[in-house]
Amino acid sequence: MSTVIEQAVEARLVAAAPRMPTIPATLHYDRRDPFAVRMSFPAPATLEGVEVYWTFARELLTDGVERAVGDGDVRVRPYGFDRTVVEFHAPEGTAIVHVRTGELRRFLRRTTALVPVGQEHRHVDLDQDLVELMRDAC
């Protein structure tokens, strides 16, 4: 069984430049980092002209399809019956995208099948994380 899940989603850009009605995005989940999800945007959809990705808690996305959550760089909330708003806040500005809630739920079901909620700690390799931390400190 693969340890990585990737799912393409269509995001509707609400506020940010460049102005594009919809942009492709990809959701990523890796069992080796079981608490996190990553959402990436291709170079043509970014101000910098390079791929941009945001990493945030899987729990934030899970809770955000039901109710408004987040008070930091990433905020998630339901919008109407079938959309979820994901806001990305950075010093350069804010990007707000709408994603179909059904696509997010499908992605979250796949991540939960790979690593059930509450079982994330079983997939964390503390020894490897410590080795990487020490390597970066030198």
Beta strands, then each sheet from edge to edge (+ up, - down):
strand 1: 4-15
strand 2: 22-30
strand 3: 36-41
strand 4: 52-57
strand 5: 74-79
strand 6: 83-90
strand 7: 93-100
sheet 1: 4+ 3- 2+ 1- 7+ 6- 5+
end
